[in-house]
Amino acid sequence: MNIWLAEIWRAWRASLRRPGFLLLATGVLALGIGASVAVFALIEGTLLKPLPYPHAQQLVAVGMMTDDGAGTSPELHQHLVGMQGVESIGIVTSLAPSNVMIGGRPMQVPTMLVDHDLLPTLGVHLAFGRNFSAAEDQPNGPPVVMLGYAFWKNHYGGNPQILGQSLVIEGKPHTIIGVLPAGFGLLGRIFDLTGQIDVVLPAALPANSHDDGTNYMSVARLAPGVGIAAVSAQVNARARALYASQSMPTSQKNWLAQQHFTAISLQSQMHVVARGILLLFQASALLVLLIALVNLGNLMLLRSLARGHDGAVRRALGASLWRQVLPALADALLIGVCASLVGVLLAWASLDVLRHAVSAELVDLNAAVLDGRTMLLALMVGVTAALVAAGLGVWRSRRMGDMDHLREGGRSGFGRTDQRLGRVLVVTQVALATALLVVAGLFLHALYDAAHAQLGFSDQRILTMELAPVKSSYPDAASVQQLAQQVLDQLRGQSGVEAAVASTNLPVGQQLNLPMHVPGGEPFNAQFRAISPGFFPAFGIALREGRPFDQGDVRGGEAVAIINRELADHVYGGHALGKIIDVYQGPEGVEARIVGVVANTSQYGPLGPQPPIVYLPLAQTPDKLIQVVRSFEPMRFAIRVHGDPLAYRDVMREAVARVAPTQPIANMRTLASIVESTTADARLDLLLIGVFAVLALVLASAGLYAVMAVSVAAREREIGVRMALGSSASRLLAWVLRGGVIQIGIGLVIGVVLTLVAARSLRKLMFDTLGTDSAFDPWTLLAVAVLLLVAGVLACLLPALRAARVAPMRALRGE
């Protein structure tokens, strides 16, 4: 044992005395480990973190599967109650912010609707108080409310005596019956329940509901031993039986026939949108780690070549196998431990920088924590990788003849097999780096296009706010419209305000899709806006045909509408003026004549598509349609001003206070900041994938340099012979460079093929993240090829120059 420890210490001392190789190998492996550990921490904190419910593996979301997960409607939910193998089922949805009165101060707070079965299904126990009763969970039932834990702490000081007290919600007193536990929240991106929940109200669904809007989520708890597949089959059968029994247009039946009704685990439901991009991050990090491992293998082969003579002497003197391989394994152990520690530090620093530099909604950066398991995994990966690489180097070294080593004094170099292995490793590195750089290039190209895209509106010098009219004070469309007009009159009279408008939605950010219909045509969905006059000039939206809304478009007059160019071209063939459109069919809808066509706008931000949009005058929007809209969205007000829009925040507050002193407002922001927030997730994606791509490029270049340096050193005698026979320095330079460029070219071809093979999956990720489905861009491929060629030539240049300066007689003597 003492001899072994002495050998290990001798190897470490030699490495520390000349630390170049140790620093290079540690740095290469640490980069790969750091990237993988950081992404693994993100995935563990987002996708793998158990839900905070008892027996969470038995919880499933049921309904119609969409890109955002399983959604359901009150009508479908009621037909799913009583499925075999399901212990209980509850339903939840988000609501437009509620207006509450706290200590005489009006506020808007996030609100959630749940039925009385949801919390028992989840297995949630309140901090104190009780759940809704069946009687309270009925239309026109007793007004009761549960509070979020943080809301209770912040506004009631954590007073446990609040049960039975009243909270005024929408102008109506509600009895407080309970407080939710700390940290409670359904994190489903589909329902925007990603933040704090302050107020929870009963869903109060009517019996035999005919509400088919799929903006709800049904959560079921499976009985022990029941699989998701069995429940999925029941969900599909019951949903299809429900819709088959209803009379509906053929087009709607055909659409429903193509939908997928199923059950998925609640764990998957919560992160269905983030899963794709996180897996892309993990694949990118693993590519970087793989390139690092290939690089480390090359370096270990170089190290074994340098120690070939020492190993041959040891074997000739009868040293045991352990004594022969111990120096290499000791080096590997030191490299593995150091690389793991440095990799964890890099991961920690990277996550800390991301938390402060990027604001993203899809990925919870605060959930990414480097715990003991993560650090242990990093240590295992680092040590194992280093030992395997060292073992490969020892194995290749032992295959070389001992007499060759002894005869050449350790300068025999690599044989042909070793040279082929080195070339294969280089090709592998370049192929992997190509695939990663192409993905990064696609993201970069998309973001560049977005930065230079025309939004269709101006976001400069505009301040916005949200206002959800208190339902008891403004119960119908006429009162909502009157409030909006009074606020606008106040705003327009202020110095520095160029324009003031109201709308159910801004040109960017939150969107509201409603069903539309053209007489004699098929139904379709489009974005809906109820707007005040002056909306289009205020936002710089160009009028392409017809006229804008004016003060004559009032209730009782002819119902009119304006649509955007996208809708005019695809539904009316470019000839929309004078045509009729049914907005939100049924008793809540309105039939309007199209009087104008405006330019397309990027409702989803610069990275998103430009959807079809229908605009109605706010003054003409029917009462029932206003009620539908206000159940999902607050009103939005905007002013265009002179100078800095944030300097007008008090102007907006005071304008509302003069008209409605008890009316809360919220989310006062510049329109430019809203546009910027729509690209937050994409910027995080680009940042991480860009970092991975840079690491891949650096590692591939370093690997190519290492192999070329070893190749030149190993073939020094051959180079001397070539020079002695008359080869010029320029021909030797070209010969060395040609070998490197050929390897790079082969790697490029393989990498492009890999990217094209994965194009289908990549196309979906690109669309979900950047709003584009282009997974093939010849300019990106060309840029990647040029970048890798330049990097590869530079990596080969120094060994090539060294080869060109070899003295022939020195090389032939083997000195």
SVG drawing of the C-alpha trace seen along z (x, -y; Angstrom):
<svg xmlns="http://www.w3.org/2000/svg" viewBox="-80 -71 102 80">
<polyline fill="none" stroke="black" stroke-width="0.4" points="0.0,0.0 2.8,-2.4 4.4,-1.7 1.2,-2.5 0.7,-5.7 4.3,-6.7 3.7,-6.0 0.5,-8.1 2.3,-11.0 5.2,-10.8 2.8,-11.1 0.9,-14.0 4.1,-15.8 5.4,-15.4 2.1,-16.8 2.1,-19.7 5.7,-20.5 4.9,-20.9 1.1,-21.7 0.5,-22.5 -1.1,-19.1 -3.0,-19.1 -4.5,-22.5 -5.4,-21.7 -7.0,-18.4 -8.8,-19.7 -10.1,-22.7 -11.4,-20.6 -13.3,-18.2 -14.5,-21.0 -16.2,-22.8 -18.1,-19.7 -19.1,-18.9 -20.0,-22.5 -22.4,-22.7 -24.0,-19.4 -24.4,-20.0 -26.0,-23.4 -28.6,-22.0 -29.2,-19.0 -29.9,-21.3 -32.4,-23.2 -34.1,-19.9 -34.2,-18.5 -35.6,-21.7 -38.2,-22.0 -39.2,-18.6 -38.0,-16.1 -38.9,-17.9 -41.8,-16.0 -45.1,-17.8 -45.9,-18.8 -48.9,-16.4 -49.2,-13.1 -48.9,-10.1 -48.4,-12.6 -47.8,-9.8 -51.5,-9.0 -52.5,-12.5 -53.4,-12.9 -54.7,-15.7 -57.6,-14.6 -59.1,-16.2 -58.2,-17.2 -54.5,-17.2 -53.0,-20.4 -49.5,-21.8 -50.0,-23.3 -51.2,-20.1 -54.6,-18.5 -57.4,-21.1 -61.0,-20.5 -64.3,-22.3 -67.0,-22.3 -69.3,-20.3 -66.6,-17.7 -65.6,-17.6 -69.1,-16.7 -69.1,-13.8 -65.8,-12.5 -67.0,-12.3 -67.5,-8.7 -64.9,-7.0 -63.8,-3.6 -60.5,-3.5 -60.7,-7.2 -61.1,-8.0 -61.9,-11.7 -61.8,-14.4 -61.7,-18.2 -61.5,-21.2 -59.6,-24.5 -59.1,-27.5 -57.6,-31.0 -59.8,-34.1 -59.3,-37.7 -57.7,-39.6 -60.3,-40.3 -60.8,-43.7 -60.6,-43.6 -60.7,-46.2 -58.1,-45.8 -58.1,-48.4 -60.0,-50.8 -57.4,-50.5 -58.5,-49.0 -56.3,-46.3 -56.2,-43.9 -55.2,-40.3 -54.6,-37.0 -57.6,-34.8 -58.3,-31.1 -61.5,-29.1 -61.7,-25.6 -64.6,-23.3 -65.1,-21.6 -63.4,-18.4 -60.1,-19.8 -58.3,-20.2 -59.3,-16.7 -58.2,-15.2 -54.8,-16.9 -54.6,-15.9 -54.1,-19.5 -54.8,-20.4 -55.4,-24.0 -53.1,-26.0 -56.3,-26.5 -60.0,-26.8 -61.9,-24.6 -62.6,-23.8 -65.7,-24.9 -68.8,-22.9 -71.0,-21.4 -73.7,-24.0 -71.2,-26.9 -69.9,-25.5 -73.2,-26.2 -74.4,-29.1 -75.6,-31.9 -74.2,-30.0 -73.1,-31.7 -70.2,-34.1 -67.1,-32.6 -63.4,-32.8 -60.1,-31.1 -56.9,-33.2 -53.4,-32.4 -50.8,-32.0 -48.6,-35.0 -51.7,-37.2 -52.9,-36.3 -49.4,-37.0 -48.9,-40.3 -52.3,-41.9 -53.6,-40.3 -50.3,-40.0 -50.7,-36.2 -53.7,-36.7 -55.4,-33.3 -58.6,-35.0 -59.6,-36.1 -62.0,-33.1 -65.5,-34.5 -64.3,-38.0 -65.4,-39.6 -63.3,-40.4 -64.9,-42.7 -64.4,-41.2 -65.9,-42.9 -67.8,-45.1 -69.5,-42.2 -68.6,-40.9 -67.2,-37.3 -66.7,-35.3 -63.2,-34.1 -63.4,-30.4 -59.7,-29.2 -56.1,-29.9 -54.2,-27.7 -50.8,-26.2 -47.6,-28.0 -46.3,-27.5 -49.5,-26.2 -49.9,-26.8 -50.7,-24.9 -47.7,-25.7 -49.5,-25.0 -48.2,-27.3 -51.4,-26.6 -53.5,-28.5 -50.9,-31.2 -51.0,-29.9 -47.2,-30.4 -47.2,-33.1 -48.7,-33.7 -52.4,-32.9 -54.1,-35.4 -57.8,-34.6 -59.5,-31.3 -63.3,-31.3 -65.7,-28.5 -66.0,-27.4 -69.8,-27.2 -70.5,-25.3 -74.1,-24.9 -75.5,-21.3 -75.4,-20.0 -73.2,-22.9 -73.0,-23.6 -69.8,-25.6 -67.4,-24.0 -64.5,-26.4 -61.4,-24.3 -59.7,-26.8 -60.1,-24.6 -58.0,-21.8 -59.5,-18.6 -57.3,-16.8 -58.1,-13.2 -56.6,-10.9 -56.2,-7.3 -57.0,-4.4 -54.0,-2.4 -52.9,0.1 -54.8,-1.7 -52.7,-2.8 -52.9,-6.0 -53.7,-4.0 -56.9,-2.6 -58.2,-6.0 -57.1,-7.5 -59.3,-5.0 -62.3,-6.0 -61.6,-9.7 -61.5,-9.2 -64.6,-7.1 -66.7,-9.5 -65.5,-12.6 -66.3,-11.1 -69.7,-9.9 -70.5,-13.4 -69.6,-15.2 -71.2,-12.5 -74.6,-13.2 -74.5,-16.9 -75.6,-18.6 -72.8,-20.8 -71.4,-21.8 -69.6,-19.1 -66.4,-21.1 -66.5,-21.1 -67.2,-17.4 -64.2,-16.8 -62.0,-18.9 -63.1,-17.1 -62.5,-13.7 -58.8,-14.7 -58.4,-15.7 -56.7,-13.4 -58.6,-13.0 -56.4,-11.4 -54.9,-11.5 -51.3,-12.5 -49.5,-12.7 -49.9,-15.9 -46.1,-16.2 -46.0,-16.3 -48.9,-18.6 -47.2,-21.2 -44.2,-21.5 -45.4,-20.4 -44.3,-23.6 -40.9,-23.8 -40.1,-20.2 -39.0,-20.6 -36.6,-23.4 -35.1,-21.9 -34.5,-18.6 -32.8,-20.7 -30.6,-22.3 -29.8,-18.8 -28.9,-17.5 -26.7,-20.5 -24.9,-20.1 -24.4,-16.3 -22.9,-17.1 -20.5,-19.5 -19.7,-16.9 -19.2,-14.2 -16.8,-16.6 -14.9,-17.2 -14.6,-13.4 -13.3,-12.9 -10.9,-15.7 -9.8,-14.2 -9.2,-10.9 -7.0,-12.6 -5.0,-14.2 -4.6,-11.0 -3.3,-9.3 -0.8,-12.1 0.2,-11.5 0.6,-7.8 2.8,-8.4 5.0,-10.6 5.2,-7.9 5.7,-5.0 9.4,-4.7 9.0,-4.7 6.3,-2.0 8.5,0.2 11.4,-0.1 9.0,0.8 7.8,3.9 11.4,4.9 12.3,4.8 9.4,7.0 7.0,4.4 3.5,5.6 0.5,4.5 -0.6,2.1 2.8,0.5 2.8,0.0 -0.6,-1.7 -0.6,-3.4 1.0,-6.7 -1.7,-7.1 -4.5,-6.3 -3.1,-8.7 -3.1,-11.4 -6.6,-10.6 -7.8,-10.6 -6.3,-14.1 -7.7,-15.4 -11.2,-13.9 -11.4,-15.4 -10.1,-18.8 -12.3,-18.9 -15.4,-18.0 -14.8,-20.7 -14.1,-23.4 -17.1,-22.2 -19.4,-22.6 -18.1,-26.0 -18.6,-27.0 -22.2,-25.6 -22.9,-27.5 -21.5,-30.8 -23.4,-30.3 -26.8,-29.7 -26.1,-32.7 -25.4,-34.9 -28.5,-33.7 -30.8,-34.4 -29.6,-38.0 -29.4,-38.5 -32.4,-36.8 -36.1,-36.9 -37.8,-33.8 -41.2,-32.3 -40.8,-28.8 -37.9,-27.9 -37.7,-28.6 -34.1,-29.5 -34.5,-29.8 -35.5,-26.1 -32.1,-25.1 -30.1,-24.3 -26.7,-22.4 -27.4,-20.0 -25.4,-17.1 -26.7,-14.6 -25.8,-16.9 -22.2,-17.4 -21.8,-13.7 -23.0,-13.1 -20.4,-15.6 -17.7,-13.9 -18.6,-10.4 -18.8,-11.7 -15.4,-13.5 -13.5,-10.7 -15.0,-8.0 -14.4,-9.9 -10.8,-10.6 -10.1,-6.9 -11.7,-5.6 -9.6,-8.0 -6.5,-7.0 -7.3,-3.4 -7.7,-3.9 -4.3,-5.6 -2.6,-2.8 -4.3,-0.1 -3.1,-1.8 0.3,-2.3 0.7,1.3 -0.2,2.5 2.9,0.7 6.1,2.9 8.3,2.5 11.4,3.0 10.3,0.1 10.0,-2.1 13.3,-1.0 15.1,-1.3 13.7,-4.7 14.1,-6.1 10.4,-6.9 10.2,-8.6 8.5,-5.9 5.3,-7.9 1.8,-6.6 1.4,-3.8 -1.1,-3.8 -3.9,-2.3 -3.3,-5.1 -3.3,-7.7 -6.6,-6.4 -8.1,-6.5 -7.0,-10.1 -8.5,-11.0 -11.8,-9.3 -11.9,-11.3 -11.3,-14.6 -14.1,-13.8 -16.4,-12.9 -15.7,-16.2 -16.2,-18.3 -19.5,-16.4 -20.9,-17.0 -19.7,-20.6 -21.4,-21.1 -24.8,-19.9 -24.6,-22.2 -23.4,-25.2 -26.2,-24.7 -28.9,-24.7 -27.3,-27.8 -27.1,-29.5 -30.8,-28.8 -31.7,-30.5 -29.4,-33.4 -30.7,-33.9 -34.3,-33.8 -33.6,-36.4 -31.7,-38.6 -34.7,-38.5 -37.0,-39.3 -34.8,-42.3 -35.3,-43.7 -38.9,-42.6 -41.7,-45.1 -44.1,-44.7 -46.9,-46.5 -47.2,-49.0 -45.1,-51.5 -44.1,-50.7 -42.3,-54.0 -43.5,-56.6 -46.5,-54.5 -47.6,-53.8 -50.2,-51.1 -52.3,-49.9 -54.8,-47.3 -58.2,-48.0 -60.9,-45.4 -64.1,-47.2 -65.6,-46.3 -68.5,-44.0 -71.0,-45.3 -70.4,-48.9 -70.1,-48.2 -72.3,-45.2 -73.0,-45.6 -71.5,-46.7 -73.0,-50.2 -71.5,-50.9 -68.1,-49.5 -68.2,-51.6 -69.1,-54.7 -66.3,-54.1 -63.8,-53.7 -65.0,-57.0 -64.7,-58.9 -61.2,-57.7 -60.2,-58.5 -61.7,-62.0 -59.6,-62.6 -56.4,-61.3 -56.8,-63.3 -57.0,-66.5 -53.6,-66.1 -50.6,-68.1 -48.1,-66.0 -50.7,-63.3 -50.9,-63.0 -53.5,-60.2 -55.4,-58.0 -57.2,-54.8 -58.9,-51.8 -59.1,-48.2 -59.7,-44.7 -56.2,-43.9 -53.0,-45.7 -51.3,-45.1 -48.9,-42.7 -49.0,-40.4 -52.1,-38.7 -54.4,-37.5 -58.1,-36.4 -59.2,-33.9 -62.8,-33.8 -64.8,-31.7 -65.8,-33.6 -68.0,-32.7 -68.5,-34.0 -72.0,-33.4 -71.8,-30.4 -68.3,-29.6 -66.5,-27.5 -66.0,-28.7 -62.5,-29.8 -60.8,-31.3 -59.4,-34.8 -58.0,-37.3 -60.7,-39.7 -60.3,-43.4 -63.0,-45.8 -61.4,-49.2 -62.1,-52.9 -61.8,-55.4 -58.2,-56.5 -56.8,-53.1 -55.0,-52.7 -53.3,-56.1 -52.3,-55.9 -50.3,-52.7 -49.2,-53.6 -51.2,-50.8 -51.7,-51.6 -55.1,-51.6 -54.9,-49.7 -58.5,-50.0 -61.8,-51.6 -62.2,-53.8 -61.4,-53.7 -64.0,-53.7 -65.3,-57.1 -67.7,-58.7 -70.7,-57.7 -70.1,-54.0 -72.3,-53.8 -74.8,-51.4 -78.0,-51.3 -76.2,-52.1 -75.1,-49.6 -72.7,-47.1 -69.3,-47.5 -66.0,-45.7 -62.4,-46.2 -60.1,-43.2 -56.4,-42.9 -54.8,-42.0 -54.1,-38.4 -57.8,-37.7 -58.9,-39.7 -56.5,-37.7 -57.1,-34.2 -60.9,-34.4 -62.1,-37.0 -59.6,-36.6 -58.4,-40.2 -61.9,-41.6 -63.3,-42.1 -64.9,-45.6 -68.7,-45.5 -68.7,-41.8 -70.3,-40.3 -68.6,-38.6 -70.1,-36.9 -68.1,-37.5 -68.5,-34.9 -71.5,-33.0 -74.6,-32.6 -76.5,-34.9 -73.3,-36.5 -72.0,-37.4 -72.6,-40.1 -73.0,-40.2 -71.0,-43.2 -70.2,-44.7 -66.5,-45.1 -65.7,-48.8 -61.9,-48.7 -58.7,-46.6 -55.6,-47.4 -52.0,-46.2 -51.0,-43.0 -49.5,-43.2 -47.3,-40.8 -49.6,-40.0 -47.2,-37.4 -44.2,-39.7 -41.3,-39.9 -40.8,-36.1 -44.4,-35.1 -46.7,-34.9 -49.1,-37.6 -52.6,-36.1 -56.0,-37.1 -57.6,-39.9 -61.1,-41.3 -61.7,-44.7 -65.2,-46.0 -66.0,-49.4 -66.1,-49.2 -69.3,-51.2 -71.0,-48.6 -69.8,-45.5 -72.9,-43.6 -73.3,-43.1 -73.0,-39.3 -69.8,-39.5 -68.4,-42.0 -69.2,-39.6 -67.3,-36.8 -64.3,-39.0 -64.1,-40.4 -64.2,-36.9 -60.8,-36.3 -59.2,-39.7 -59.1,-43.2 -59.5,-46.4 -56.3,-47.9 -55.7,-51.7 -52.7,-53.3 -51.4,-56.8 -48.9,-58.1 -46.9,-60.9 -44.1,-63.4 -40.9,-62.3 -40.5,-59.4 -43.7,-57.5 -42.9,-56.3 -43.0,-60.0 -46.8,-59.8 -47.6,-57.1 -49.2,-59.5 -51.2,-61.0 -52.9,-57.7 -53.5,-56.9 -55.0,-60.3 -57.2,-60.1 -58.8,-56.9 -59.0,-58.1 -61.0,-61.2 -63.5,-59.1 -63.7,-56.0 -61.9,-56.4 -62.5,-52.7 -61.4,-51.3 -58.0,-49.4 -55.5,-49.5 -52.5,-47.2 -49.5,-46.4 -48.6,-49.9 -45.8,-49.3 -44.4,-50.8 -45.4,-49.0 -41.8,-48.6 -41.2,-46.6 -44.1,-44.3 -42.6,-43.7 -39.2,-42.9 -40.8,-40.5 -42.2,-38.4 -38.6,-37.5 -37.4,-36.7 -37.6,-32.9 -36.1,-33.0 -33.2,-35.1 -32.5,-32.6 -32.6,-29.8 -30.2,-31.6 -27.9,-32.5 -27.6,-28.9 -27.3,-27.3 -24.9,-30.0 -22.7,-29.2 -22.8,-25.5 -21.9,-26.2 -18.9,-28.4 -17.8,-25.6 -18.2,-23.1 -16.2,-25.3 -13.4,-25.8 -13.2,-22.1 -13.3,-20.9 -10.5,-23.4 -8.4,-22.3 -9.0,-18.7 -8.0,-19.2 -4.9,-21.1 -3.9,-18.3 -4.3,-15.5 -2.4,-17.5 0.4,-18.3 0.7,-14.7 0.6,-13.6 3.3,-16.0 5.5,-14.9 4.9,-11.2 5.8,-11.6 8.9,-13.8 11.2,-11.2 8.9,-10.9 9.0,-14.7 12.8,-14.6 13.0,-12.0 10.6,-14.1 12.7,-17.2 16.0,-15.2 14.5,-14.0 13.8,-17.6 10.3,-18.5 10.1,-22.2 8.7,-23.8 5.7,-25.1 4.8,-21.6 5.1,-20.2 2.9,-23.0 0.3,-22.2 0.6,-18.5 -0.1,-18.9 -2.9,-21.4 -4.5,-19.2 -4.8,-16.3 -6.6,-18.5 -8.9,-20.1 -10.0,-16.7 -10.9,-15.6 -12.8,-18.8 -14.7,-18.3 -15.7,-14.8 -16.9,-15.9 -18.9,-18.8 -20.7,-16.4 -21.6,-14.0 -22.7,-16.9 -25.0,-18.3 -26.5,-14.9 -27.2,-14.5 -28.9,-17.9 -31.1,-17.1 -32.1,-13.7 -33.2,-15.6 -34.9,-18.3 -38.5,-17.2 -38.0,-17.5 -35.9,-20.6 -38.6,-22.2 -41.2,-21.8 -38.8,-23.2 -38.0,-26.2 -41.7,-26.9 -42.6,-26.5 -39.7,-28.7 -39.2,-31.2 -42.4,-31.1 -40.6,-29.8 -40.7,-26.3 -37.6,-26.6 -35.1,-24.0 -33.0,-24.3 -31.2,-27.5 -28.5,-27.2 -26.9,-30.5 -26.6,-29.1 -25.0,-25.9 -22.6,-27.9 -21.6,-30.1 -21.1,-27.1 -18.9,-25.4 -16.8,-28.5 -16.4,-29.0 -15.3,-25.5 -13.0,-25.5 -11.3,-28.7 -11.1,-27.4 -9.7,-24.1 -7.1,-25.7 -5.9,-27.9 -5.7,-24.8 -3.6,-23.0 -1.4,-26.0 0.9,-25.8 1.7,-22.1 2.1,-22.7 4.6,-25.5 6.5,-23.3 6.7,-20.6 8.0,-23.0 10.8,-24.0 12.0,-20.5 15.8,-20.1 16.2,-17.0 19.3,-15.6 18.0,-16.1 14.8,-14.3 16.7,-11.4 19.0,-11.0 15.9,-11.0 17.3,-13.7"/>
</svg>
